[in-house]
Amino acid sequence: MAKPGRSIVVFDLGGVLIDWDPRHLYRKLFAGDEAAMEHFLATVCTHEWNRCQDAGRSFAEGARLLKAEHPDKAELIDAYGARFHEMMCGPIAGSVEILAELRARGTPLFLLSNFSAETFPPAFARFDFLRWFHGMVISGEVGVIKPDPRIYEIMLARFAIDPRRAVYIDDVAVNAEAAAGMGIHGIHFKTPAALRDELVELELLPPSIA
């Protein structure tokens, strides 16, 4: 069912607008040895370890802690921060097209992303569409990460957003659910086509003409 009155759209970044995956880098470093790469990402440079950088810890400190535990993996650990840009394969074209359509319709656009304060500025310089947002909250800059309710509160307060008018799009279901807990209409992003359908239902985009 459409949710009338929703007129503000907030996007996540990695996995929604940018194809970010550490495997884009580590496939090169492991020379195609998928099993060894997956073991490294599951036991050394893990998702939870990276979340600490998203929450404000420096890559230098994160790497220092890991290298104390895995000294034989020092170069691979250092590569995570030093070559982070290689994890961003490029924009997710269909999503950026939707972003452009919303922008052309005058929809207020905001960004709420779990992202390191160190690696976001290079991403901002690289992707022109990041300049389309009216405002953004980056977890590494505020020291709190999704799905902590505080980061949604920061966004709502900073930009005077009425949650009843807002839609939030995230590729992680628990993050979309946390937004819904704040009164925002949360969308769990799966594909650009599915997202378009949901935004049409919310009357934020026009129906496609067959």
Secondary structure, 3 states (H helix, E strand, C coil): CCCCCCCEEEECCECCCEEECCHHHHHHHCCCCHHHHHHHHHHCCCHHHHHHHHCCCCHHHHHHHHHHHCHHHHHHHHHHHHCHHHHEEEECHHHHHHHHHHHHCCCCEEEEECCCCCCHHHHHHHCHHHHHCCEEEEHHHHCCCCCCHHHHHHHHHHCCCCHHHEEEEECCHHHHHHHHHCCCEEEECCCHHHHHHHHHHCCCCCCCCC
